[in-house]
Structures are given as structure tokens and as C-alpha cells.
Amino acid sequence: MQKQIIKNIKTVLEFYNALGFERLPISFISNKLQGANKQKNSSPITHHPSLDKEAALKALREEIGECNRCRLSKDRTHIVIGEGNPRSRLMFIGEAPGKEEDLQARPFVGDAGMLLTRLIEKMGFKRKDVYIANIVKCRPPMNRDPEKDEIEQCRNFVERQIEIIHPDVIICLGRISAQTLIGNVGLKITAIRGKFFDYKGIPLMPTFHPAYLIRNPKDKWLTWEDAQRVLERLKPRCRMQDT
């Protein structure tokens, strides 16, 4: 519990450091410590609209640095953090970068990325309107599934991206993304897709990964059904926030 409190305070201080504050009043820190003592891991994410989200994401990227926290760092070309509108109401989270993503340092830019882009546009948005990230930030060798210890080393970063962006809805692309954020490694994507789950107060919709849809195009209509449920949840303010 004490480690979590220290982590919470560190996150707040990093936000304000990124905004250019060199010092904060003692009373401010005391209030934050009191609030952290009351917070539990399962508590809903608190939205801080006054914080500069671009600065917070930049601070997170600097903290990640040239990460070597797990074995995936050995063979990667680039770390793939994520991209899009930090103030988006919709966040897509996949499992890991692939070959093209590793080369370009951008999420979902290969064949699966093209399919995801078409889905986003069919929903009435542009890629720049939403935010796209992955559970792990480095490409696993031969595009294998990320392993448990690799996910555990990296999941804090995607969780903090969610905290900063604070979307109205998360779409999990594929089994690993959904299992990680829901917290149940036994879940099957065929059983949970199309159903809303809760992630710290944010509705979470699991659906098929675009790479799966390339191999199984007949299931594209199921993903479109899931997307329509998300659009219903986003109403009445269906338009994305301005960049």
C-alpha cells in the first residue's frame, strides 16, 4: 500500500514538473498524500481536466526512456508508445507492435493497421481523433504473443496512458489486451466480445484484433456490431474532442 501511495504522488509531481512547476506548496502535497491514503487500486480513475495531457504523455515517454526492463528490448528497433488525440473520448488498445510498427515507431501501421483505420473511419472518425496504443511497447520476436512477465513489466505504462487520456470508452483489440485490462487470463475473445466490462469506471469493449479479421474476414460484421455498441455508448456527444 505504501509503495502505491508513493507511486501516486510521484505521478502527480511528474505531471506538474512537465508543466514547468519547480516547486509545490507543502499543503498541496499534504492534501495529495491524504487523498492517496484513501485510494484503493480498484478505485475509478480520477479525471484531471486541468492537466496538460500532452505534457503528461511526454513525461511518461521520458520516464520509459530506452527501456530494457524485459527481454523484448534486445531485438526491437523502436519503442512504440502510442499516438493520437490525448483528449480523445475513444481509445483503442492492441497487444503488441508488429514488424511495420517496430520499423516506424507507430502503432497499427501494417496490414492490420489499415483495417483498423477503415474501422475508425466507418465509425465516423479519423485516426487523429482517437488514441491508439498497445499493452506492450516492443515487438515480440516473430510476432509471438507477449509473455506474462513481459506484460507485467509494461502494463503500468498503458495503465498510465489510460489515466492521462481518460477516454469515455476503451476498445480492446484482441484476447491479450482484454485479458490484461479485465484481469482474467482465462477469458476467450469469442465469449467476451460485444459485451461491456468495467476498467476503473471506464466502459471497456473487447473485440477481435484486426490481424484476426484479415485471416477471418467473415467475422468483420461482428466487430462492426461491437463498434456500433460503442457509438451508442458515446452518444449524445459522439463527436471527438478537438485536438
C-alpha positions as CSV (number, residue, x, y, z in Angstrom):
1,M,0.0,0.0,0.0
2,Q,2.8,2.4,0.9
3,K,4.5,1.7,-2.4
4,Q,1.3,2.6,-4.2
5,I,0.9,5.8,-2.3
6,I,4.5,6.8,-3.3
7,K,3.7,5.9,-6.9
8,N,0.6,8.0,-6.9
9,I,2.4,11.1,-5.5
10,K,5.2,10.6,-8.0
11,T,2.7,10.6,-10.9
12,V,1.1,13.8,-9.7
13,L,4.5,15.5,-9.3
14,E,5.6,14.4,-12.7
15,F,2.5,15.9,-14.2
16,Y,3.3,19.3,-12.7
17,N,7.0,19.1,-13.4
18,A,6.1,18.6,-17.1
19,L,4.0,21.7,-16.9
20,G,7.1,23.7,-15.6
21,F,6.4,24.0,-11.9
22,E,9.6,23.9,-10.0
23,R,8.0,23.6,-6.5
24,L,4.6,23.0,-5.0
25,P,3.2,24.2,-1.6
26,I,3.5,21.8,1.3
27,S,-0.3,22.0,1.8
28,F,-0.8,20.7,-1.7
29,I,1.5,17.7,-1.2
30,S,-0.2,17.0,2.2
31,N,-3.6,17.0,0.6
32,K,-2.5,14.6,-2.1
33,L,-1.0,12.3,0.5
34,Q,-4.2,12.3,2.4
35,G,-6.2,11.5,-0.7
36,A,-3.8,8.7,-1.7
37,N,-4.2,7.1,1.7
38,K,-7.9,6.7,1.0
39,Q,-7.5,5.4,-2.6
40,K,-7.6,1.8,-3.5
41,N,-6.3,0.1,-6.6
42,S,-9.8,-0.7,-7.8
43,S,-11.0,2.9,-7.4
44,P,-12.3,4.7,-10.5
45,I,-9.7,6.8,-12.3
46,T,-9.9,10.4,-11.4
47,H,-10.0,12.8,-14.4
48,H,-7.9,15.9,-14.1
49,P,-9.0,18.2,-17.0
50,S,-6.7,21.0,-15.8
51,L,-3.6,18.9,-16.5
52,D,-1.8,19.3,-19.8
53,K,-2.2,15.8,-21.3
54,E,0.4,16.3,-24.0
55,A,2.9,17.2,-21.3
56,A,1.9,14.3,-19.1
57,L,2.3,11.8,-22.0
58,K,5.7,13.4,-22.8
59,A,6.8,13.0,-19.2
60,L,5.7,9.3,-19.3
61,R,7.7,8.8,-22.5
62,E,10.8,10.3,-20.9
63,E,10.3,8.0,-17.9
64,I,10.2,5.0,-20.2
65,G,13.5,6.1,-21.8
66,E,15.4,3.5,-23.8
67,C,13.6,0.7,-21.9
68,N,15.4,-2.5,-21.1
69,R,13.0,-3.8,-18.4
70,C,12.3,-7.0,-20.2
71,R,13.8,-9.3,-22.9
72,L,11.8,-7.7,-25.7
73,S,14.3,-4.8,-25.7
74,K,17.0,-7.0,-27.1
75,D,15.6,-7.3,-30.6
76,R,13.4,-4.3,-31.1
77,T,14.1,-1.4,-33.5
78,H,11.9,1.2,-31.8
79,I,9.7,1.5,-28.8
80,V,6.1,2.1,-29.9
81,I,4.4,4.2,-27.3
82,G,1.1,5.2,-29.0
83,E,-0.3,8.0,-31.0
84,G,-3.5,10.1,-31.5
85,N,-5.6,12.7,-29.7
86,P,-4.7,12.9,-26.0
87,R,-8.2,14.3,-25.4
88,S,-10.0,11.6,-27.3
89,R,-13.1,10.0,-25.9
90,L,-12.2,6.7,-27.6
91,M,-9.1,4.7,-27.0
92,F,-8.0,1.5,-28.9
93,I,-5.6,-0.8,-27.2
94,G,-4.0,-3.8,-29.0
95,E,-1.5,-6.3,-27.7
96,A,2.0,-5.5,-29.2
97,P,3.7,-3.9,-32.2
98,G,4.4,-5.9,-35.3
99,K,7.1,-5.6,-37.9
100,E,6.0,-2.4,-39.6
101,E,5.2,-0.8,-36.2
102,D,8.7,-1.7,-35.0
103,L,10.2,-0.1,-38.0
104,Q,8.1,3.1,-38.0
105,A,7.7,3.5,-34.2
106,R,3.9,3.9,-34.7
107,P,1.1,1.6,-33.6
108,F,-1.1,-0.2,-36.2
109,V,0.5,0.8,-39.5
110,G,0.8,-2.5,-41.2
111,D,-2.0,-4.5,-42.9
112,A,-3.8,-4.8,-39.6
113,G,-3.4,-1.1,-39.1
114,M,-5.0,-0.3,-42.4
115,L,-8.0,-2.4,-41.4
116,L,-8.2,-0.6,-38.1
117,T,-8.1,2.7,-39.9
118,R,-11.0,1.7,-42.1
119,L,-13.0,0.7,-39.0
120,I,-12.2,4.1,-37.3
121,E,-13.4,5.9,-40.4
122,K,-16.5,3.8,-40.7
123,M,-17.3,4.8,-37.2
124,G,-17.2,8.4,-38.4
125,F,-13.8,9.5,-37.1
126,K,-10.3,9.9,-38.3
127,R,-7.2,8.3,-36.8
128,K,-6.1,11.6,-35.4
129,D,-9.4,11.8,-33.5
130,V,-8.8,8.7,-31.4
131,Y,-5.8,7.4,-29.4
132,I,-4.2,4.1,-30.2
133,A,-1.7,2.1,-28.0
134,N,-0.6,-1.4,-27.2
135,I,-0.3,-3.4,-24.0
136,V,3.5,-3.9,-24.6
137,K,5.6,-1.3,-26.3
138,C,8.2,-3.5,-28.1
139,R,7.7,-6.1,-30.8
140,P,7.9,-9.8,-29.6
141,P,10.2,-11.9,-31.8
142,M,8.4,-13.4,-34.8
143,N,5.2,-11.6,-33.7
144,R,4.6,-14.2,-31.0
145,D,2.2,-13.4,-28.1
146,P,3.8,-11.3,-25.4
147,E,4.6,-13.5,-22.3
148,K,3.3,-12.9,-18.8
149,D,6.4,-11.4,-17.4
150,E,6.8,-9.1,-20.4
151,I,3.2,-7.9,-19.9
152,E,3.7,-7.3,-16.2
153,Q,6.8,-5.2,-16.9
154,C,4.9,-3.0,-19.4
155,R,1.3,-2.8,-18.2
156,N,2.0,0.1,-15.9
157,F,2.7,2.3,-18.9
158,V,-0.5,1.6,-20.7
159,E,-2.5,2.0,-17.5
160,R,-1.0,5.4,-17.0
161,Q,-1.8,6.3,-20.6
162,I,-5.4,5.4,-19.9
163,E,-5.3,7.5,-16.7
164,I,-3.9,10.5,-18.6
165,I,-6.2,10.3,-21.6
166,H,-9.2,9.2,-19.5
167,P,-11.4,8.2,-22.5
168,D,-15.1,7.6,-22.3
169,V,-14.7,4.1,-23.8
170,I,-11.9,1.7,-24.4
171,I,-11.9,-0.8,-27.3
172,C,-9.6,-3.8,-26.6
173,L,-8.3,-5.3,-29.8
174,G,-7.9,-9.0,-29.2
175,R,-7.6,-11.5,-26.4
176,I,-4.4,-10.4,-24.7
177,S,-5.5,-6.7,-24.5
178,A,-8.8,-7.7,-23.0
179,Q,-7.4,-10.3,-20.6
180,T,-4.8,-7.8,-19.3
181,L,-7.1,-4.9,-18.6
182,I,-10.0,-7.0,-17.3
183,G,-7.6,-9.0,-15.2
184,N,-8.5,-12.6,-16.2
185,V,-6.2,-14.6,-18.4
186,G,-8.8,-17.3,-18.9
187,L,-11.1,-15.2,-20.9
188,K,-11.8,-16.1,-24.6
189,I,-12.3,-13.3,-27.0
190,T,-15.1,-15.2,-28.7
191,A,-17.0,-15.4,-25.4
192,I,-16.5,-11.8,-24.3
193,R,-16.5,-9.7,-27.5
194,G,-19.6,-7.5,-27.8
195,K,-20.0,-7.1,-24.0
196,F,-19.1,-4.1,-21.9
197,F,-16.7,-4.6,-19.0
198,D,-15.6,-2.0,-16.4
199,Y,-12.0,-0.7,-16.2
200,K,-11.7,1.6,-13.2
201,G,-15.0,3.2,-14.1
202,I,-14.4,3.3,-17.9
203,P,-16.6,1.1,-20.1
204,L,-14.3,-1.4,-22.0
205,M,-15.4,-3.3,-25.1
206,P,-13.4,-6.3,-26.3
207,T,-13.5,-7.1,-30.0
208,F,-11.4,-9.1,-32.5
209,H,-7.9,-8.0,-33.3
210,P,-7.6,-6.6,-36.9
211,A,-5.0,-9.3,-37.7
212,Y,-7.5,-12.0,-36.8
213,L,-10.1,-10.3,-39.2
214,I,-7.6,-10.4,-42.0
215,R,-7.5,-14.2,-41.6
216,N,-11.2,-14.5,-40.9
217,P,-12.9,-11.7,-42.9
218,K,-16.4,-13.3,-42.3
219,D,-16.2,-12.0,-38.7
220,K,-15.8,-8.4,-39.7
221,W,-19.5,-7.8,-39.2
222,L,-19.2,-8.9,-35.6
223,T,-16.6,-6.3,-35.0
224,W,-18.8,-3.7,-36.7
225,E,-21.6,-4.8,-34.3
226,D,-19.2,-4.2,-31.4
227,A,-18.3,-0.8,-32.8
228,Q,-21.9,0.2,-33.1
229,R,-22.4,-0.6,-29.4
230,V,-19.5,1.7,-28.6
231,L,-21.0,4.5,-30.7
232,E,-24.3,4.1,-28.8
233,R,-22.3,4.5,-25.5
234,L,-20.6,7.6,-26.8
235,K,-23.9,9.4,-27.5
236,P,-25.1,12.1,-27.3
237,R,-21.6,13.7,-27.6
238,C,-20.4,11.4,-30.4
239,R,-18.1,14.0,-31.9
240,M,-14.5,13.7,-30.7
241,Q,-12.9,16.5,-28.8
242,D,-10.9,18.9,-30.7
243,T,-7.2,18.4,-31.0
